[in-house]
């Protein structure tokens, strides 16, 4: 907890409450409620909102947690409506972790509802915010909920994880998990496939930036997207208009690739090559046979 200074005197907090305060008050209504601010950045907005709202609402609690739900005082949220508060949402990862951490405990703690408030929302996921920067979230949360995202997370870590083990972690039935996975597969939100670990097959990589005419760029993309050692193809704006990421065993492999697969294409004007270790991301590639 921070010292109980009058946070309502600070302009950003005043602006935050002016924009979302009434909507939060309507959300809580007459129910017992709790504000949960995320550490470290949500403290001032969470405490400021609490100072403002506690003057109007007596059955209001406040507590804190990490965005993965750790260090939460569960007694403060039990049987209440909950509002998670943070400073901003940039990619949506913290939002998904925090909402998921409480949603998986919602039934156990008899939480009535969970919503999210932030000052700045860059991906449009928060229920209450001062500013939203896009019409649609990175994740299509009208199609996916926190439980879906947790299932996807577990499967991405171990594609052979059994439905029973996932169900145990989420406190669901195996049938419920299977139905969700079947729905994700049917709607083509996920797919099951085998990938190769890059570090088991390659020792270095190169970024090759190419300047070429539009037709040649399309020709190179069509040709190279079938090559197993090519892990990235991206069109660029600027002097160089195509970036090619290539995996290799040694410098000779890279030189041969450039000479045999790129320089021989008419329309290629200039090439610049940077070499280094294998990429930090991605860690896997699709096998091409």
C-alpha atoms as an extended CHARMM CRD file, in Angstrom:
* protein
*
       289  EXT
         1         1  UNK       CA              0.0000000000        0.0000000000        0.0000000000  PROA      1               0.0000000000
         2         2  UNK       CA              1.1330000000        3.5820000000       -0.6440000000  PROA      2               0.0000000000
         3         3  UNK       CA              0.7360000000        6.3940000000        1.9200000000  PROA      3               0.0000000000
         4         4  UNK       CA             -2.7900000000        7.8140000000        1.9270000000  PROA      4               0.0000000000
         5         5  UNK       CA             -2.0490000000       11.1290000000        0.2360000000  PROA      5               0.0000000000
         6         6  UNK       CA             -4.8570000000       12.8670000000       -1.6020000000  PROA      6               0.0000000000
         7         7  UNK       CA             -4.3320000000       11.2860000000       -5.0150000000  PROA      7               0.0000000000
         8         8  UNK       CA             -7.4050000000       13.0690000000       -6.3380000000  PROA      8               0.0000000000
         9         9  UNK       CA             -5.3330000000       16.2510000000       -6.6050000000  PROA      9               0.0000000000
        10        10  UNK       CA             -3.1790000000       14.7450000000       -9.3530000000  PROA      10              0.0000000000
        11        11  UNK       CA             -4.3780000000       15.6300000000      -12.8500000000  PROA      11              0.0000000000
        12        12  UNK       CA             -4.0010000000       12.1790000000      -14.4910000000  PROA      12              0.0000000000
        13        13  UNK       CA             -5.9920000000       10.5520000000      -11.6800000000  PROA      13              0.0000000000
        14        14  UNK       CA             -8.6410000000       13.2860000000      -11.7940000000  PROA      14              0.0000000000
        15        15  UNK       CA             -8.9320000000       12.7270000000      -15.5450000000  PROA      15              0.0000000000
        16        16  UNK       CA             -9.1170000000        8.9520000000      -15.0200000000  PROA      16              0.0000000000
        17        17  UNK       CA            -12.0060000000        9.2890000000      -12.5550000000  PROA      17              0.0000000000
        18        18  UNK       CA            -13.8150000000       11.9220000000      -14.6110000000  PROA      18              0.0000000000
        19        19  UNK       CA            -13.8450000000        9.5790000000      -17.5940000000  PROA      19              0.0000000000
        20        20  UNK       CA            -14.6240000000        6.2230000000      -15.9880000000  PROA      20              0.0000000000
        21        21  UNK       CA            -15.7950000000        6.9070000000      -12.4210000000  PROA      21              0.0000000000
        22        22  UNK       CA            -19.5450000000        6.9510000000      -13.0440000000  PROA      22              0.0000000000
        23        23  UNK       CA            -19.3990000000        3.8320000000      -15.2010000000  PROA      23              0.0000000000
        24        24  UNK       CA            -17.4660000000        1.9680000000      -12.5170000000  PROA      24              0.0000000000
        25        25  UNK       CA            -19.9610000000        3.1160000000       -9.8970000000  PROA      25              0.0000000000
        26        26  UNK       CA            -22.8040000000        1.7720000000      -12.0470000000  PROA      26              0.0000000000
        27        27  UNK       CA            -20.9550000000       -1.5100000000      -12.5410000000  PROA      27              0.0000000000
        28        28  UNK       CA            -20.5260000000       -2.0380000000       -8.7980000000  PROA      28              0.0000000000
        29        29  UNK       CA            -24.0590000000       -0.9000000000       -8.0090000000  PROA      29              0.0000000000
        30        30  UNK       CA            -25.1280000000       -1.9850000000       -4.5160000000  PROA      30              0.0000000000
        31        31  UNK       CA            -23.0310000000       -5.1570000000       -4.5400000000  PROA      31              0.0000000000
        32        32  UNK       CA            -20.0170000000       -5.7540000000       -2.3230000000  PROA      32              0.0000000000
        33        33  UNK       CA            -17.0440000000       -4.7810000000       -4.4700000000  PROA      33              0.0000000000
        34        34  UNK       CA            -13.2620000000       -4.8720000000       -4.5730000000  PROA      34              0.0000000000
        35        35  UNK       CA            -10.6640000000       -2.9120000000       -6.5360000000  PROA      35              0.0000000000
        36        36  UNK       CA             -7.5880000000       -5.0110000000       -7.3700000000  PROA      36              0.0000000000
        37        37  UNK       CA             -4.6960000000       -2.9200000000       -8.6630000000  PROA      37              0.0000000000
        38        38  UNK       CA             -1.8420000000       -4.5610000000      -10.5310000000  PROA      38              0.0000000000
        39        39  UNK       CA              1.6940000000       -3.9820000000       -9.3420000000  PROA      39              0.0000000000
        40        40  UNK       CA              3.6730000000       -1.9120000000       -9.9610000000  PROA      40              0.0000000000
        41        41  UNK       CA              1.9750000000        0.5580000000      -12.3000000000  PROA      41              0.0000000000
        42        42  UNK       CA             -1.6800000000        0.2660000000      -11.3040000000  PROA      42              0.0000000000
        43        43  UNK       CA             -1.2310000000        1.4350000000       -7.7160000000  PROA      43              0.0000000000
        44        44  UNK       CA             -1.9390000000        5.1590000000       -8.1890000000  PROA      44              0.0000000000
        45        45  UNK       CA             -5.0260000000        4.6940000000      -10.3660000000  PROA      45              0.0000000000
        46        46  UNK       CA             -6.3530000000        1.9060000000       -8.1500000000  PROA      46              0.0000000000
        47        47  UNK       CA             -5.8120000000        3.8600000000       -4.9120000000  PROA      47              0.0000000000
        48        48  UNK       CA             -7.1540000000        7.0740000000       -6.4820000000  PROA      48              0.0000000000
        49        49  UNK       CA            -10.3130000000        5.3370000000       -7.6470000000  PROA      49              0.0000000000
        50        50  UNK       CA            -10.7180000000        3.7790000000       -4.2040000000  PROA      50              0.0000000000
        51        51  UNK       CA            -10.3660000000        7.1730000000       -2.4630000000  PROA      51              0.0000000000
        52        52  UNK       CA            -13.0300000000        8.6680000000       -4.7190000000  PROA      52              0.0000000000
        53        53  UNK       CA            -15.4760000000        5.7780000000       -4.6240000000  PROA      53              0.0000000000
        54        54  UNK       CA            -15.1580000000        4.8920000000       -0.9210000000  PROA      54              0.0000000000
        55        55  UNK       CA            -16.7620000000        8.2390000000       -0.0700000000  PROA      55              0.0000000000
        56        56  UNK       CA            -19.9190000000        7.0200000000       -1.8190000000  PROA      56              0.0000000000
        57        57  UNK       CA            -19.7480000000        3.2700000000       -1.2590000000  PROA      57              0.0000000000
        58        58  UNK       CA            -19.1410000000        1.6340000000        2.1190000000  PROA      58              0.0000000000
        59        59  UNK       CA            -18.9640000000       -2.0280000000        1.0680000000  PROA      59              0.0000000000
        60        60  UNK       CA            -15.8030000000       -1.4780000000       -0.9860000000  PROA      60              0.0000000000
        61        61  UNK       CA            -12.4520000000       -3.2280000000       -0.4850000000  PROA      61              0.0000000000
        62        62  UNK       CA             -9.0690000000       -2.7890000000       -2.1370000000  PROA      62              0.0000000000
        63        63  UNK       CA             -6.1370000000       -5.1360000000       -2.5990000000  PROA      63              0.0000000000
        64        64  UNK       CA             -3.3330000000       -5.8720000000       -5.0530000000  PROA      64              0.0000000000
        65        65  UNK       CA             -1.7300000000       -8.7060000000       -7.0080000000  PROA      65              0.0000000000
        66        66  UNK       CA              0.7860000000       -9.4640000000       -9.7290000000  PROA      66              0.0000000000
        67        67  UNK       CA             -0.7030000000       -9.8540000000      -13.2080000000  PROA      67              0.0000000000
        68        68  UNK       CA             -0.4530000000      -13.6460000000      -12.8850000000  PROA      68              0.0000000000
        69        69  UNK       CA             -2.6800000000      -13.5440000000       -9.7920000000  PROA      69              0.0000000000
        70        70  UNK       CA              0.0950000000      -14.2040000000       -7.2820000000  PROA      70              0.0000000000
        71        71  UNK       CA              0.0260000000      -12.4660000000       -3.8620000000  PROA      71              0.0000000000
        72        72  UNK       CA             -3.7260000000      -11.8850000000       -4.0940000000  PROA      72              0.0000000000
        73        73  UNK       CA             -5.5690000000      -11.6560000000       -0.7610000000  PROA      73              0.0000000000
        74        74  UNK       CA             -8.4590000000      -13.9140000000       -1.7900000000  PROA      74              0.0000000000
        75        75  UNK       CA            -10.5360000000      -12.9240000000        1.2480000000  PROA      75              0.0000000000
        76        76  UNK       CA            -10.8360000000       -9.3950000000       -0.1990000000  PROA      76              0.0000000000
        77        77  UNK       CA            -12.4480000000      -10.5460000000       -3.4720000000  PROA      77              0.0000000000
        78        78  UNK       CA            -14.5760000000      -13.4090000000       -2.1650000000  PROA      78              0.0000000000
        79        79  UNK       CA            -18.2680000000      -12.9440000000       -2.9340000000  PROA      79              0.0000000000
        80        80  UNK       CA            -17.7090000000       -9.5410000000       -4.5440000000  PROA      80              0.0000000000
        81        81  UNK       CA            -17.7140000000       -7.8060000000       -7.8890000000  PROA      81              0.0000000000
        82        82  UNK       CA            -14.1000000000       -7.1800000000       -8.8640000000  PROA      82              0.0000000000
        83        83  UNK       CA            -12.4540000000       -4.4130000000      -10.8630000000  PROA      83              0.0000000000
        84        84  UNK       CA             -8.8250000000       -4.9540000000      -11.9030000000  PROA      84              0.0000000000
        85        85  UNK       CA             -6.9890000000       -1.6340000000      -12.3720000000  PROA      85              0.0000000000
        86        86  UNK       CA             -3.7420000000       -0.9620000000      -14.2320000000  PROA      86              0.0000000000
        87        87  UNK       CA             -1.9080000000        1.9890000000      -15.7590000000  PROA      87              0.0000000000
        88        88  UNK       CA             -2.0450000000        0.8800000000      -19.3840000000  PROA      88              0.0000000000
        89        89  UNK       CA             -2.6400000000       -2.0100000000      -21.7470000000  PROA      89              0.0000000000
        90        90  UNK       CA              0.0040000000       -2.1220000000      -24.4720000000  PROA      90              0.0000000000
        91        91  UNK       CA             -0.0680000000       -5.6180000000      -25.9950000000  PROA      91              0.0000000000
        92        92  UNK       CA             -2.9110000000       -7.1880000000      -24.0140000000  PROA      92              0.0000000000
        93        93  UNK       CA             -0.7060000000       -9.8820000000      -22.4290000000  PROA      93              0.0000000000
        94        94  UNK       CA             -0.9610000000       -8.4670000000      -18.9030000000  PROA      94              0.0000000000
        95        95  UNK       CA             -4.7060000000       -8.0390000000      -19.3380000000  PROA      95              0.0000000000
        96        96  UNK       CA             -5.1650000000      -11.6670000000      -20.3940000000  PROA      96              0.0000000000
        97        97  UNK       CA             -2.9900000000      -12.9780000000      -17.5680000000  PROA      97              0.0000000000
        98        98  UNK       CA             -4.7620000000      -10.9310000000      -14.8970000000  PROA      98              0.0000000000
        99        99  UNK       CA             -8.2960000000      -11.6350000000      -16.1220000000  PROA      99              0.0000000000
       100       100  UNK       CA             -7.4950000000      -15.3110000000      -16.5890000000  PROA      100             0.0000000000
       101       101  UNK       CA             -5.9650000000      -15.5780000000      -13.1220000000  PROA      101             0.0000000000
       102       102  UNK       CA             -9.2210000000      -14.4300000000      -11.5290000000  PROA      102             0.0000000000
       103       103  UNK       CA            -11.6060000000      -16.1580000000      -13.9180000000  PROA      103             0.0000000000
       104       104  UNK       CA            -10.1780000000      -19.5820000000      -13.1090000000  PROA      104             0.0000000000
       105       105  UNK       CA            -10.9060000000      -18.8600000000       -9.4210000000  PROA      105             0.0000000000
       106       106  UNK       CA            -14.2620000000      -17.1950000000       -9.9800000000  PROA      106             0.0000000000
       107       107  UNK       CA            -16.4300000000      -20.1490000000       -8.9530000000  PROA      107             0.0000000000
       108       108  UNK       CA            -14.2490000000      -21.1550000000       -6.0030000000  PROA      108             0.0000000000
       109       109  UNK       CA            -14.2700000000      -17.6100000000       -4.5820000000  PROA      109             0.0000000000
       110       110  UNK       CA            -17.8940000000      -16.8880000000       -5.5660000000  PROA      110             0.0000000000
       111       111  UNK       CA            -16.7680000000      -13.7700000000       -7.4460000000  PROA      111             0.0000000000
       112       112  UNK       CA            -19.8450000000      -12.1330000000       -8.9430000000  PROA      112             0.0000000000
       113       113  UNK       CA            -18.1860000000      -10.4450000000      -11.9090000000  PROA      113             0.0000000000
       114       114  UNK       CA            -14.7550000000       -9.3080000000      -13.1190000000  PROA      114             0.0000000000
       115       115  UNK       CA            -13.9740000000       -6.2320000000      -15.2210000000  PROA      115             0.0000000000
       116       116  UNK       CA            -10.8330000000       -4.3110000000      -16.1260000000  PROA      116             0.0000000000
       117       117  UNK       CA            -10.0350000000       -0.5770000000      -15.9810000000  PROA      117             0.0000000000
       118       118  UNK       CA             -6.9550000000        1.2290000000      -17.2650000000  PROA      118             0.0000000000
       119       119  UNK       CA             -5.9030000000        4.7480000000      -18.1660000000  PROA      119             0.0000000000
       120       120  UNK       CA             -4.5240000000        3.9100000000      -21.6020000000  PROA      120             0.0000000000
       121       121  UNK       CA             -5.8110000000        0.9760000000      -23.6500000000  PROA      121             0.0000000000
       122       122  UNK       CA             -3.8350000000        0.4990000000      -26.8600000000  PROA      122             0.0000000000
       123       123  UNK       CA             -5.5770000000       -2.6720000000      -28.0030000000  PROA      123             0.0000000000
       124       124  UNK       CA             -9.1950000000       -2.0560000000      -27.0240000000  PROA      124             0.0000000000
       125       125  UNK       CA             -9.6920000000       -4.8280000000      -24.4640000000  PROA      125             0.0000000000
       126       126  UNK       CA            -10.4400000000       -2.9600000000      -21.2210000000  PROA      126             0.0000000000
       127       127  UNK       CA            -14.0170000000       -2.4690000000      -19.9990000000  PROA      127             0.0000000000
       128       128  UNK       CA            -13.2190000000        1.0600000000      -18.7830000000  PROA      128             0.0000000000
       129       129  UNK       CA            -10.4580000000        3.3330000000      -20.0840000000  PROA      129             0.0000000000
       130       130  UNK       CA             -9.6470000000        6.9620000000      -20.7980000000  PROA      130             0.0000000000
       131       131  UNK       CA             -8.3360000000        6.2360000000      -24.2740000000  PROA      131             0.0000000000
       132       132  UNK       CA             -8.6420000000        3.3440000000      -26.7300000000  PROA      132             0.0000000000
       133       133  UNK       CA             -6.3190000000        3.1680000000      -29.6900000000  PROA      133             0.0000000000
       134       134  UNK       CA             -7.8840000000        0.5460000000      -31.8920000000  PROA      134             0.0000000000
       135       135  UNK       CA            -11.2990000000       -0.7450000000      -32.7630000000  PROA      135             0.0000000000
       136       136  UNK       CA            -10.2920000000       -4.3570000000      -32.2480000000  PROA      136             0.0000000000
       137       137  UNK       CA             -8.0890000000       -6.1980000000      -29.8180000000  PROA      137             0.0000000000
       138       138  UNK       CA             -5.0590000000       -8.1640000000      -30.9410000000  PROA      138             0.0000000000
       139       139  UNK       CA             -6.8960000000      -11.2200000000      -29.6490000000  PROA      139             0.0000000000
       140       140  UNK       CA            -10.4780000000      -11.5050000000      -30.8270000000  PROA      140             0.0000000000
       141       141  UNK       CA            -11.9790000000      -11.5940000000      -27.3570000000  PROA      141             0.0000000000
       142       142  UNK       CA            -15.4920000000      -11.7330000000      -28.7330000000  PROA      142             0.0000000000
       143       143  UNK       CA            -14.4580000000      -15.1930000000      -29.9260000000  PROA      143             0.0000000000
       144       144  UNK       CA            -11.9960000000      -16.1820000000      -27.1800000000  PROA      144             0.0000000000
       145       145  UNK       CA            -12.3690000000      -15.9660000000      -23.4210000000  PROA      145             0.0000000000
       146       146  UNK       CA             -9.6920000000      -16.3140000000      -20.7290000000  PROA      146             0.0000000000
       147       147  UNK       CA            -10.2200000000      -20.0670000000      -20.4170000000  PROA      147             0.0000000000
       148       148  UNK       CA             -9.7130000000      -20.5380000000      -24.1720000000  PROA      148             0.0000000000
       149       149  UNK       CA             -6.4920000000      -18.5340000000      -23.9450000000  PROA      149             0.0000000000
       150       150  UNK       CA             -5.2240000000      -20.6230000000      -21.0220000000  PROA      150             0.0000000000
       151       151  UNK       CA             -5.9550000000      -23.8290000000      -22.9610000000  PROA      151             0.0000000000
       152       152  UNK       CA             -4.0620000000      -22.4520000000      -25.9650000000  PROA      152             0.0000000000
       153       153  UNK       CA             -1.1700000000      -21.4670000000      -23.6700000000  PROA      153             0.0000000000
       154       154  UNK       CA             -0.9370000000      -24.9740000000      -22.1800000000  PROA      154             0.0000000000
       155       155  UNK       CA             -1.0950000000      -26.6280000000      -25.6170000000  PROA      155             0.0000000000
       156       156  UNK       CA              1.5490000000      -24.2560000000      -27.0120000000  PROA      156             0.0000000000
       157       157  UNK       CA              3.8780000000      -25.2950000000      -24.1710000000  PROA      157             0.0000000000
       158       158  UNK       CA              3.1210000000      -28.9880000000      -24.6140000000  PROA      158             0.0000000000
       159       159  UNK       CA              1.0440000000      -30.0370000000      -27.5860000000  PROA      159             0.0000000000
       160       160  UNK       CA              0.6500000000      -33.5330000000      -26.0880000000  PROA      160             0.0000000000
       161       161  UNK       CA             -0.7910000000      -32.3030000000      -22.7840000000  PROA      161             0.0000000000
       162       162  UNK       CA             -3.8460000000      -34.4080000000      -21.9880000000  PROA      162             0.0000000000
       163       163  UNK       CA             -7.2950000000      -32.8730000000      -21.6400000000  PROA      163             0.0000000000
       164       164  UNK       CA             -7.4370000000      -34.3870000000      -18.1410000000  PROA      164             0.0000000000
       165       165  UNK       CA             -4.3100000000      -32.5230000000      -16.9910000000  PROA      165             0.0000000000
       166       166  UNK       CA             -5.4540000000      -29.2490000000      -18.5400000000  PROA      166             0.0000000000
       167       167  UNK       CA             -8.8730000000      -29.7120000000      -16.9610000000  PROA      167             0.0000000000
       168       168  UNK       CA             -7.2460000000      -30.2410000000      -13.5640000000  PROA      168             0.0000000000
       169       169  UNK       CA             -5.2600000000      -27.0020000000      -13.8890000000  PROA      169             0.0000000000
       170       170  UNK       CA             -8.3580000000      -25.0420000000      -14.9220000000  PROA      170             0.0000000000
       171       171  UNK       CA            -10.7000000000      -26.8140000000      -12.5220000000  PROA      171             0.0000000000
       172       172  UNK       CA            -12.9450000000      -27.9120000000      -15.3740000000  PROA      172             0.0000000000
       173       173  UNK       CA            -14.0670000000      -31.3150000000      -16.6220000000  PROA      173             0.0000000000
       174       174  UNK       CA            -12.1250000000      -33.1170000000      -19.3410000000  PROA      174             0.0000000000
       175       175  UNK       CA            -15.2320000000      -32.9910000000      -21.5280000000  PROA      175             0.0000000000
       176       176  UNK       CA            -15.4290000000      -29.1890000000      -21.1650000000  PROA      176             0.0000000000
       177       177  UNK       CA            -11.7910000000      -28.8360000000      -22.2430000000  PROA      177             0.0000000000
       178       178  UNK       CA            -12.2620000000      -31.2250000000      -25.1820000000  PROA      178             0.0000000000
       179       179  UNK       CA            -15.3560000000      -29.3160000000      -26.3600000000  PROA      179             0.0000000000
       180       180  UNK       CA            -13.4410000000      -26.0470000000      -26.2520000000  PROA      180             0.0000000000
       181       181  UNK       CA            -10.4930000000      -27.4930000000      -28.1870000000  PROA      181             0.0000000000
       182       182  UNK       CA            -12.8510000000      -29.0120000000      -30.7810000000  PROA      182             0.0000000000
       183       183  UNK       CA            -14.5130000000      -25.6080000000      -31.2010000000  PROA      183             0.0000000000
       184       184  UNK       CA            -11.1390000000      -23.8500000000      -31.5850000000  PROA      184             0.0000000000
       185       185  UNK       CA            -10.1250000000      -26.3950000000      -34.2310000000  PROA      185             0.0000000000
       186       186  UNK       CA            -13.4500000000      -26.1990000000      -36.0790000000  PROA      186             0.0000000000
       187       187  UNK       CA            -13.3060000000      -22.4020000000      -36.2210000000  PROA      187             0.0000000000
       188       188  UNK       CA             -9.6460000000      -22.5780000000      -37.3810000000  PROA      188             0.0000000000
       189       189  UNK       CA             -8.4630000000      -20.4860000000      -34.4500000000  PROA      189             0.0000000000
       190       190  UNK       CA             -5.8490000000      -23.1440000000      -33.6950000000  PROA      190             0.0000000000
       191       191  UNK       CA             -4.4320000000      -26.0620000000      -35.6170000000  PROA      191             0.0000000000
       192       192  UNK       CA             -2.3540000000      -29.0580000000      -34.6350000000  PROA      192             0.0000000000
       193       193  UNK       CA              0.9790000000      -29.4750000000      -36.3830000000  PROA      193             0.0000000000
       194       194  UNK       CA              4.5270000000      -30.6660000000      -35.7540000000  PROA      194             0.0000000000
       195       195  UNK       CA              7.3790000000      -28.1510000000      -35.7670000000  PROA      195             0.0000000000
       196       196  UNK       CA             11.1560000000      -28.5420000000      -35.6290000000  PROA      196             0.0000000000
       197       197  UNK       CA             13.3800000000      -26.9790000000      -32.9580000000  PROA      197             0.0000000000
       198       198  UNK       CA             15.7140000000      -24.5910000000      -34.7750000000  PROA      198             0.0000000000
       199       199  UNK       CA             18.6430000000      -25.0880000000      -32.3990000000  PROA      199             0.0000000000
       200       200  UNK       CA             18.6650000000      -28.8260000000      -33.1450000000  PROA      200             0.0000000000
       201       201  UNK       CA             19.2990000000      -28.2830000000      -36.8580000000  PROA      201             0.0000000000
       202       202  UNK       CA             21.0450000000      -24.9160000000      -37.3570000000  PROA      202             0.0000000000
       203       203  UNK       CA             23.8670000000      -22.9370000000      -35.7310000000  PROA      203             0.0000000000
       204       204  UNK       CA             23.5150000000      -19.4500000000      -37.2400000000  PROA      204             0.0000000000
       205       205  UNK       CA             21.2270000000      -17.1660000000      -39.2040000000  PROA      205             0.0000000000
       206       206  UNK       CA             21.3760000000      -14.2880000000      -41.6450000000  PROA      206             0.0000000000
       207       207  UNK       CA             19.1290000000      -11.3440000000      -42.4190000000  PROA      207             0.0000000000
       208       208  UNK       CA             19.2320000000      -10.5370000000      -46.1010000000  PROA      208             0.0000000000
       209       209  UNK       CA             17.7410000000       -7.2300000000      -47.2390000000  PROA      209             0.0000000000
       210       210  UNK       CA             17.0490000000       -7.0280000000      -50.9540000000  PROA      210             0.0000000000
       211       211  UNK       CA             16.3330000000       -4.1060000000      -53.2520000000  PROA      211             0.0000000000
       212       212  UNK       CA             14.3260000000       -5.2560000000      -56.2570000000  PROA      212             0.0000000000
       213       213  UNK       CA             11.3970000000       -4.2440000000      -58.4470000000  PROA      213             0.0000000000
       214       214  UNK       CA              7.8870000000       -5.2310000000      -57.3340000000  PROA      214             0.0000000000
       215       215  UNK       CA              7.6160000000       -8.1380000000      -59.7500000000  PROA      215             0.0000000000
       216       216  UNK       CA             10.9470000000       -9.5770000000      -58.5870000000  PROA      216             0.0000000000
       217       217  UNK       CA              9.9500000000       -9.2810000000      -54.9190000000  PROA      217             0.0000000000
       218       218  UNK       CA              6.8030000000      -11.3070000000      -55.5940000000  PROA      218             0.0000000000
       219       219  UNK       CA              8.8370000000      -13.8380000000      -57.5440000000  PROA      219             0.0000000000
       220       220  UNK       CA             11.3320000000      -14.2310000000      -54.6810000000  PROA      220             0.0000000000
       221       221  UNK       CA              8.5580000000      -14.6450000000      -52.1080000000  PROA      221             0.0000000000
       222       222  UNK       CA              6.8090000000      -17.3000000000      -54.1850000000  PROA      222             0.0000000000
       223       223  UNK       CA             10.0900000000      -19.1520000000      -54.6270000000  PROA      223             0.0000000000
       224       224  UNK       CA             11.5720000000      -18.8850000000      -51.1250000000  PROA      224             0.0000000000
       225       225  UNK       CA              8.4760000000      -19.5470000000      -49.0260000000  PROA      225             0.0000000000
       226       226  UNK       CA              8.9300000000      -23.2460000000      -49.8500000000  PROA      226             0.0000000000
       227       227  UNK       CA             12.5390000000      -23.3960000000      -48.5930000000  PROA      227             0.0000000000
       228       228  UNK       CA             12.9450000000      -25.0820000000      -45.1780000000  PROA      228             0.0000000000
       229       229  UNK       CA             15.8220000000      -22.8030000000      -44.1270000000  PROA      229             0.0000000000
       230       230  UNK       CA             13.8340000000      -19.5990000000      -44.7360000000  PROA      230             0.0000000000
       231       231  UNK       CA             12.1340000000      -18.6130000000      -41.4740000000  PROA      231             0.0000000000
       232       232  UNK       CA             11.1140000000      -15.0440000000      -42.3960000000  PROA      232             0.0000000000
       233       233  UNK       CA              9.8680000000      -13.2110000000      -45.4720000000  PROA      233             0.0000000000
       234       234  UNK       CA              8.7030000000       -9.6320000000      -45.0550000000  PROA      234             0.0000000000
       235       235  UNK       CA              8.0840000000       -6.7900000000      -47.4560000000  PROA      235             0.0000000000
       236       236  UNK       CA              9.7350000000       -3.5330000000      -46.3880000000  PROA      236             0.0000000000
       237       237  UNK       CA              9.1290000000        0.1450000000      -47.0320000000  PROA      237             0.0000000000
       238       238  UNK       CA             12.2550000000        2.0430000000      -48.0190000000  PROA      238             0.0000000000
       239       239  UNK       CA             15.3990000000        1.4990000000      -50.0380000000  PROA      239             0.0000000000
       240       240  UNK       CA             15.3640000000       -2.2480000000      -49.4630000000  PROA      240             0.0000000000
       241       241  UNK       CA             11.9190000000       -3.7330000000      -50.0160000000  PROA      241             0.0000000000
       242       242  UNK       CA             12.3000000000       -7.3940000000      -48.9950000000  PROA      242             0.0000000000
       243       243  UNK       CA             13.7530000000       -8.9470000000      -45.8310000000  PROA      243             0.0000000000
       244       244  UNK       CA             14.7150000000      -12.6290000000      -45.8790000000  PROA      244             0.0000000000
       245       245  UNK       CA             15.6210000000      -14.5420000000      -42.7310000000  PROA      245             0.0000000000
       246       246  UNK       CA             17.7480000000      -17.6070000000      -43.4480000000  PROA      246             0.0000000000
       247       247  UNK       CA             19.0330000000      -20.3910000000      -41.1720000000  PROA      247             0.0000000000
       248       248  UNK       CA             22.3740000000      -22.0190000000      -41.8640000000  PROA      248             0.0000000000
       249       249  UNK       CA             25.2030000000      -24.1760000000      -40.5250000000  PROA      249             0.0000000000
       250       250  UNK       CA             28.0530000000      -21.8670000000      -41.5930000000  PROA      250             0.0000000000
       251       251  UNK       CA             28.9260000000      -18.7530000000      -43.6130000000  PROA      251             0.0000000000
       252       252  UNK       CA             29.5360000000      -20.8360000000      -46.7240000000  PROA      252             0.0000000000
       253       253  UNK       CA             25.8880000000      -21.9890000000      -46.6410000000  PROA      253             0.0000000000
       254       254  UNK       CA             24.7170000000      -18.3650000000      -46.5000000000  PROA      254             0.0000000000
       255       255  UNK       CA             27.0150000000      -17.2510000000      -49.3210000000  PROA      255             0.0000000000
       256       256  UNK       CA             25.8380000000      -20.1480000000      -51.4890000000  PROA      256             0.0000000000
       257       257  UNK       CA             22.1910000000      -19.3580000000      -50.7260000000  PROA      257             0.0000000000
       258       258  UNK       CA             22.6220000000      -15.7030000000      -51.7420000000  PROA      258             0.0000000000
       259       259  UNK       CA             24.5370000000      -16.5380000000      -54.9050000000  PROA      259             0.0000000000
       260       260  UNK       CA             22.3680000000      -19.4590000000      -56.0560000000  PROA      260             0.0000000000
       261       261  UNK       CA             18.9050000000      -18.3380000000      -54.9910000000  PROA      261             0.0000000000
       262       262  UNK       CA             18.8930000000      -14.5150000000      -55.0050000000  PROA      262             0.0000000000
       263       263  UNK       CA             21.6070000000      -12.9490000000      -57.1500000000  PROA      263             0.0000000000
       264       264  UNK       CA             20.6430000000      -15.1100000000      -60.1410000000  PROA      264             0.0000000000
       265       265  UNK       CA             17.1440000000      -13.5700000000      -60.2600000000  PROA      265             0.0000000000
       266       266  UNK       CA             16.8740000000      -10.7460000000      -62.8280000000  PROA      266             0.0000000000
       267       267  UNK       CA             15.5340000000       -7.6050000000      -61.1950000000  PROA      267             0.0000000000
       268       268  UNK       CA             17.5760000000       -7.8800000000      -57.9900000000  PROA      268             0.0000000000
       269       269  UNK       CA             19.4750000000       -4.5940000000      -57.6700000000  PROA      269             0.0000000000
       270       270  UNK       CA             21.2330000000       -4.6140000000      -54.3080000000  PROA      270             0.0000000000
       271       271  UNK       CA             21.7150000000       -6.9930000000      -51.3860000000  PROA      271             0.0000000000
       272       272  UNK       CA             22.9040000000       -6.3520000000      -47.8350000000  PROA      272             0.0000000000
       273       273  UNK       CA             23.6050000000       -9.2490000000      -45.4530000000  PROA      273             0.0000000000
       274       274  UNK       CA             23.8470000000       -9.3730000000      -41.6480000000  PROA      274             0.0000000000
       275       275  UNK       CA             24.8450000000      -12.6160000000      -39.9240000000  PROA      275             0.0000000000
       276       276  UNK       CA             24.6080000000      -13.8040000000      -36.3380000000  PROA      276             0.0000000000
       277       277  UNK       CA             23.3830000000      -16.5610000000      -34.0680000000  PROA      277             0.0000000000
       278       278  UNK       CA             20.1140000000      -18.4330000000      -34.4470000000  PROA      278             0.0000000000
       279       279  UNK       CA             17.0650000000      -16.2130000000      -33.8340000000  PROA      279             0.0000000000
       280       280  UNK       CA             15.6760000000      -15.7310000000      -30.3300000000  PROA      280             0.0000000000
       281       281  UNK       CA             12.2460000000      -15.9470000000      -31.9500000000  PROA      281             0.0000000000
       282       282  UNK       CA             10.9600000000      -18.0050000000      -33.5960000000  PROA      282             0.0000000000
       283       283  UNK       CA             12.3140000000      -21.0590000000      -31.8150000000  PROA      283             0.0000000000
       284       284  UNK       CA             10.6510000000      -23.5330000000      -34.1770000000  PROA      284             0.0000000000
       285       285  UNK       CA             10.0260000000      -23.8640000000      -37.9050000000  PROA      285             0.0000000000
       286       286  UNK       CA              7.6340000000      -25.9150000000      -39.9790000000  PROA      286             0.0000000000
       287       287  UNK       CA              9.2400000000      -28.8510000000      -41.7490000000  PROA      287             0.0000000000
       288       288  UNK       CA              9.2510000000      -28.5560000000      -45.5310000000  PROA      288             0.0000000000
       289       289  UNK       CA              9.5640000000      -31.7910000000      -47.4630000000  PROA      289             0.0000000000
